[in-house]
């Protein structure tokens, strides 16, 4: 046994899709790992600053019948640690750093998984080809994914003649997608991240109904968005802190842009040079 009680408790929650309130509960149990198995649901609620029913919902979200079942599991975790040969300090932070270091270490692991996924570049190359050939190119992302969609659209517009950021929903979204299809679009790029907005998955269905092929950047090949996509580019999301970390999806944005540039290098270079000339004429950037 080479991990602290805090690390072993953290492993129970790692990779789970939890709400911000549930993450506060998880962090509370990690911070009090040495006695977590002996706290009542009321104790946990008070320590985490949430309601007692929230603690019960947290336990069931992890797959337990209720909080008592989770507490029993926490006791096993701690008792197993107590009876194992000790090779580390019992300080929760001594084995793998504080909560911020642990979160960043998890992001490094997410980037490594992304690197392993890209060992086969064929799906990425296919995505780049589809996006380059789609003129116009609608790009969709709402809520947590809105920033990624906006970032991709900003840079893609420098190498693609007609990028259309679409963030509407419902019938207005359907209008925008039908207009894009009528103008020549053959594909849509979508960013769909946890907690998977219902409207986002509906948007993928709308795009396919409009005759577009859907390329989706999401956190997992089995996310709810995958079933409504023609091509999935997975990039894991960090869930160690109260709010998700999107390091790997952000890296996917840049990697996907490169894949687009590789499809048409001559045209890409010409567009970039034209932009630089225009920017210099207009003095867009400081010297």
RODO-2510 file (C-alpha; in nm, 4 decimals, decimal comma):
residues 287
     n   res          X          Y          Z
     1     x     0,0000     0,0000     0,0000
     2     x     0,1705     0,3214    -0,1154
     3     x    -0,1182     0,5680    -0,1131
     4     x    -0,2575     0,7803     0,1672
     5     x    -0,6173     0,7503     0,2939
     6     x    -0,6992     1,0753     0,1120
     7     x    -0,5732     0,9356    -0,2174
     8     x    -0,7678     0,6127    -0,1736
     9     x    -1,0887     0,8038    -0,0947
    10     x    -1,0267     1,0303    -0,3942
    11     x    -1,0050     0,7243    -0,6192
    12     x    -1,3671     0,6389    -0,5291
    13     x    -1,4806     0,9608    -0,6948
    14     x    -1,2299     0,9925    -0,9755
    15     x    -1,3944     1,0060    -1,3171
    16     x    -1,7469     1,0424    -1,1768
    17     x    -1,9683     1,3113    -1,3267
    18     x    -2,0637     1,5157    -1,0213
    19     x    -2,2397     1,8460    -0,9754
    20     x    -2,0493     2,1340    -0,8090
    21     x    -2,2311     2,0658    -0,4796
    22     x    -2,1423     1,6962    -0,5013
    23     x    -1,7792     1,7841    -0,5635
    24     x    -1,7810     1,9877    -0,2440
    25     x    -1,8972     1,6765    -0,0602
    26     x    -1,6298     1,4651    -0,2280
    27     x    -1,3612     1,7185    -0,1368
    28     x    -1,4885     1,7247     0,2226
    29     x    -1,4574     1,3454     0,2494
    30     x    -1,1083     1,3566     0,1001
    31     x    -1,0028     1,6317     0,3412
    32     x    -1,1347     1,4258     0,6343
    33     x    -1,0282     1,0881     0,4951
    34     x    -0,8987     0,9590     0,8293
    35     x    -1,2487     0,9775     0,9818
    36     x    -1,4751     0,9901     0,6764
    37     x    -1,6047     0,6381     0,7431
    38     x    -1,7312     0,7437     1,0848
    39     x    -1,9123     1,0648     0,9930
    40     x    -2,2907     1,0755     0,9767
    41     x    -2,4643     1,2258     0,6763
    42     x    -2,5457     1,5249     0,8975
    43     x    -2,1785     1,5634     0,9876
    44     x    -2,0778     1,5580     0,6210
    45     x    -2,3517     1,8050     0,5285
    46     x    -2,2323     2,0479     0,7958
    47     x    -1,8677     2,0175     0,6983
    48     x    -1,9404     2,0598     0,3259
    49     x    -2,1999     2,3341     0,3734
    50     x    -2,4755     2,1462     0,1903
    51     x    -2,8095     1,9930     0,2870
    52     x    -2,8363     1,6419     0,4287
    53     x    -3,0459     1,5215     0,1295
    54     x    -2,7598     1,6387    -0,0939
    55     x    -2,5289     1,3940     0,0845
    56     x    -2,7776     1,1129     0,0229
    57     x    -2,8072     1,2046    -0,3460
    58     x    -2,4283     1,2145    -0,3662
    59     x    -2,4046     0,8569    -0,2391
    60     x    -2,6660     0,7304    -0,4843
    61     x    -2,4940     0,9171    -0,7702
    62     x    -2,1880     0,7044    -0,6957
    63     x    -2,3964     0,3878    -0,7228
    64     x    -2,4513     0,3164    -0,3514
    65     x    -2,7929     0,2369    -0,2030
    66     x    -2,7577     0,5328     0,0304
    67     x    -2,5102     0,7168     0,2497
    68     x    -2,4706     0,4288     0,5012
    69     x    -2,3451     0,2043     0,2179
    70     x    -2,0952     0,4695     0,1108
    71     x    -1,9819     0,5130     0,4709
    72     x    -1,9244     0,1383     0,5007
    73     x    -1,7088     0,1526     0,1886
    74     x    -1,5112     0,4428     0,3322
    75     x    -1,4496     0,2405     0,6478
    76     x    -1,3131    -0,0456     0,4395
    77     x    -1,0847     0,1960     0,2585
    78     x    -0,9474     0,3418     0,5807
    79     x    -0,9277     0,0137     0,7721
    80     x    -0,7473    -0,1449     0,4767
    81     x    -0,4976     0,1370     0,4874
    82     x    -0,4485     0,0982     0,8626
    83     x    -0,3628    -0,2701     0,8293
    84     x    -0,1378    -0,2319     0,5278
    85     x     0,2379    -0,1771     0,5495
    86     x     0,2904     0,1961     0,5688
    87     x     0,5379     0,3466     0,3253
    88     x     0,4186     0,7063     0,3249
    89     x     0,3256     0,9798     0,5681
    90     x    -0,0412     0,9889     0,6701
    91     x    -0,0634     1,3555     0,5722
    92     x    -0,3185     1,3669     0,2849
    93     x    -0,0930     1,5989     0,0892
    94     x     0,2338     1,4146     0,1395
    95     x     0,1898     1,1385    -0,1194
    96     x     0,0680     1,3285    -0,4201
    97     x     0,0480     1,6977    -0,3343
    98     x    -0,2377     1,9222    -0,2356
    99     x    -0,5731     1,9343    -0,4134
   100     x    -0,4464     2,1748    -0,6794
   101     x    -0,1411     1,9643    -0,7556
   102     x    -0,3578     1,6537    -0,7717
   103     x    -0,5940     1,8247    -1,0151
   104     x    -0,3063     1,9292    -1,2393
   105     x    -0,1544     1,5813    -1,2210
   106     x    -0,4892     1,4429    -1,3394
   107     x    -0,4824     1,6910    -1,6291
   108     x    -0,1363     1,5705    -1,7262
   109     x    -0,2798     1,2185    -1,7347
   110     x    -0,5680     1,3434    -1,9527
   111     x    -0,3189     1,4945    -2,1972
   112     x    -0,1294     1,1666    -2,2041
   113     x    -0,4516     0,9812    -2,2859
   114     x    -0,5151     1,2298    -2,5652
   115     x    -0,1647     1,1670    -2,6965
   116     x    -0,2290     0,7923    -2,6888
   117     x    -0,5559     0,8429    -2,8791
   118     x    -0,3781     1,0464    -3,1457
   119     x    -0,1303     0,7654    -3,2055
   120     x    -0,3752     0,6739    -3,4811
   121     x    -0,4109     1,0058    -3,6688
   122     x    -0,6697     0,8770    -3,9167
   123     x    -0,9850     0,9986    -3,7327
   124     x    -0,8311     1,3416    -3,6820
   125     x    -0,7271     1,3623    -4,0465
   126     x    -1,0783     1,2639    -4,1550
   127     x    -1,2244     1,5316    -3,9288
   128     x    -0,9889     1,7908    -4,0759
   129     x    -1,0922     1,6955    -4,4293
   130     x    -1,4641     1,7153    -4,3510
   131     x    -1,4306     2,0563    -4,1887
   132     x    -1,2205     2,2019    -4,4699
   133     x    -1,4643     2,0765    -4,7340
   134     x    -1,7676     2,2172    -4,5528
   135     x    -1,8238     2,5686    -4,6842
   136     x    -1,9769     2,7208    -4,4838
   137     x    -1,8614     2,5462    -4,1670
   138     x    -2,1065     2,5711    -3,8740
   139     x    -1,9452     2,5372    -3,5310
   140     x    -2,1686     2,4661    -3,2323
   141     x    -2,1088     2,4883    -2,8574
   142     x    -2,3181     2,6094    -2,5645
   143     x    -2,2792     2,6437    -2,1889
   144     x    -1,9441     2,4997    -2,0751
   145     x    -1,8438     2,4284    -2,4351
   146     x    -1,9202     2,7782    -2,5652
   147     x    -1,5681     2,9077    -2,5019
   148     x    -1,4098     2,6201    -2,6941
   149     x    -1,6437     2,6701    -2,9896
   150     x    -1,5662     3,0418    -2,9908
   151     x    -1,1903     2,9846    -2,9706
   152     x    -1,1963     2,7328    -3,2539
   153     x    -1,4088     2,9630    -3,4696
   154     x    -1,1741     3,2580    -3,4152
   155     x    -0,8678     3,0723    -3,5383
   156     x    -1,0425     2,8620    -3,8024
   157     x    -1,1661     3,1806    -3,9694
   158     x    -0,8047     3,2637    -4,0530
   159     x    -0,7721     2,9552    -4,2738
   160     x    -1,1332     2,8801    -4,3725
   161     x    -1,3407     3,1213    -4,5855
   162     x    -1,6749     3,0817    -4,4063
   163     x    -1,6879     2,9747    -4,0416
   164     x    -2,0248     3,0241    -3,8714
   165     x    -2,0419     3,0080    -3,4936
   166     x    -2,3926     2,8904    -3,4044
   167     x    -2,5088     2,9002    -3,0440
   168     x    -2,8822     2,9321    -3,0912
   169     x    -3,1213     2,6631    -2,9778
   170     x    -3,4563     2,5198    -3,0852
   171     x    -3,6221     2,6311    -3,4056
   172     x    -3,3768     2,9174    -3,4577
   173     x    -3,0895     2,6701    -3,4552
   174     x    -3,2727     2,4553    -3,7099
   175     x    -3,3101     2,7646    -3,9304
   176     x    -2,9370     2,8392    -3,9108
   177     x    -2,8417     2,4810    -3,9920
   178     x    -3,0798     2,4581    -4,2861
   179     x    -2,9407     2,7866    -4,4193
   180     x    -2,5860     2,6561    -4,3856
   181     x    -2,6796     2,3334    -4,5638
   182     x    -2,8450     2,5280    -4,8473
   183     x    -2,5281     2,7382    -4,8803
   184     x    -2,3163     2,4259    -4,9260
   185     x    -2,2273     2,3009    -4,5766
   186     x    -2,1628     1,9277    -4,5519
   187     x    -2,0517     1,9030    -4,1885
   188     x    -2,0871     2,0656    -3,8465
   189     x    -1,8277     2,0729    -3,5704
   190     x    -1,9768     2,0466    -3,2200
   191     x    -1,8298     2,0752    -2,8728
   192     x    -2,0327     1,8898    -2,6091
   193     x    -1,8915     1,8654    -2,2581
   194     x    -2,0249     1,7548    -1,9196
   195     x    -2,2808     1,8017    -1,7830
   196     x    -2,4173     1,7345    -2,1348
   197     x    -2,6916     1,9932    -2,1951
   198     x    -3,0043     1,8375    -2,3417
   199     x    -3,0137     2,1211    -2,5953
   200     x    -2,6661     2,0286    -2,7176
   201     x    -2,7600     1,6690    -2,7951
   202     x    -3,0783     1,7937    -2,9614
   203     x    -2,8612     2,0222    -3,1771
   204     x    -2,6640     1,7239    -3,3045
   205     x    -2,9880     1,5568    -3,4078
   206     x    -3,0975     1,8775    -3,5821
   207     x    -2,7704     1,8916    -3,7743
   208     x    -2,8030     1,5345    -3,8951
   209     x    -3,1662     1,5927    -3,9848
   210     x    -3,0480     1,8838    -4,1985
   211     x    -2,8165     1,6476    -4,3853
   212     x    -2,4902     1,7475    -4,2148
   213     x    -2,2245     1,5093    -4,0928
   214     x    -2,1459     1,5808    -3,7281
   215     x    -1,7915     1,5892    -3,5912
   216     x    -1,8016     1,6121    -3,2117
   217     x    -1,5343     1,6936    -2,9568
   218     x    -1,6533     1,5459    -2,6275
   219     x    -1,4991     1,4021    -2,3140
   220     x    -1,5557     1,0337    -2,3862
   221     x    -1,6301     0,8036    -2,6797
   222     x    -1,9354     0,6860    -2,4852
   223     x    -2,0722     1,0288    -2,3898
   224     x    -2,4400     1,0982    -2,4757
   225     x    -2,3182     1,3067    -2,7707
   226     x    -2,1378     1,0133    -2,9313
   227     x    -2,4562     0,8369    -3,0360
   228     x    -2,5661     1,1447    -3,2334
   229     x    -2,2304     1,2009    -3,4039
   230     x    -2,0691     1,0683    -3,7206
   231     x    -1,7152     1,1177    -3,5939
   232     x    -1,6131     1,1540    -3,2281
   233     x    -1,2878     1,3131    -3,1101
   234     x    -1,2570     1,2306    -2,7372
   235     x    -1,0668     1,4578    -2,4990
   236     x    -1,1082     1,3885    -2,1277
   237     x    -1,2267     1,6586    -1,8882
   238     x    -1,0698     1,7067    -1,5445
   239     x    -1,3160     1,6691    -1,2575
   240     x    -1,0981     1,7008    -0,9470
   241     x    -1,2040     2,0575    -0,8575
   242     x    -1,5448     2,2210    -0,8151
   243     x    -1,5532     2,3163    -1,1844
   244     x    -1,4200     2,1092    -1,4744
   245     x    -1,0782     2,1681    -1,6259
   246     x    -1,0777     2,1616    -2,0075
   247     x    -0,7066     2,1249    -2,0741
   248     x    -0,7342     1,8276    -2,3095
   249     x    -1,0346     1,9646    -2,5035
   250     x    -0,8450     2,2937    -2,5445
   251     x    -0,5496     2,1009    -2,6821
   252     x    -0,7867     1,9219    -2,9188
   253     x    -0,8944     2,2609    -3,0586
   254     x    -0,5391     2,3412    -3,1673
   255     x    -0,4689     1,9887    -3,2899
   256     x    -0,7870     1,9924    -3,4995
   257     x    -0,6934     2,3298    -3,6485
   258     x    -0,3581     2,1826    -3,7486
   259     x    -0,5334     1,8869    -3,9113
   260     x    -0,7396     2,1323    -4,1178
   261     x    -0,4274     2,3204    -4,2234
   262     x    -0,2588     1,9942    -4,3267
   263     x    -0,5459     1,9132    -4,5631
   264     x    -0,4869     2,2226    -4,7768
   265     x    -0,1404     2,3602    -4,6913
   266     x    -0,1081     2,5871    -4,9957
   267     x    -0,4455     2,7521    -4,9450
   268     x    -0,3823     2,7775    -4,5715
   269     x    -0,0501     2,9531    -4,6229
   270     x    -0,2010     3,1954    -4,8724
   271     x    -0,4820     3,2872    -4,6330
   272     x    -0,2451     3,3340    -4,3409
   273     x    -0,0150     3,5569    -4,5473
   274     x    -0,3129     3,7626    -4,6653
   275     x    -0,4239     3,8089    -4,3053
   276     x    -0,0758     3,9198    -4,1993
   277     x    -0,0652     4,1790    -4,4773
   278     x    -0,4083     4,3086    -4,3822
   279     x    -0,3210     4,3173    -4,0109
   280     x    -0,0007     4,5093    -4,0841
   281     x    -0,1858     4,7619    -4,3016
   282     x    -0,4496     4,8165    -4,0348
   283     x    -0,1912     4,8104    -3,7528
   284     x    -0,3976     4,5522    -3,5691
   285     x    -0,1161     4,4453    -3,3383
   286     x     0,1332     4,6485    -3,1397
   287     x     0,4895     4,6512    -3,2768
***
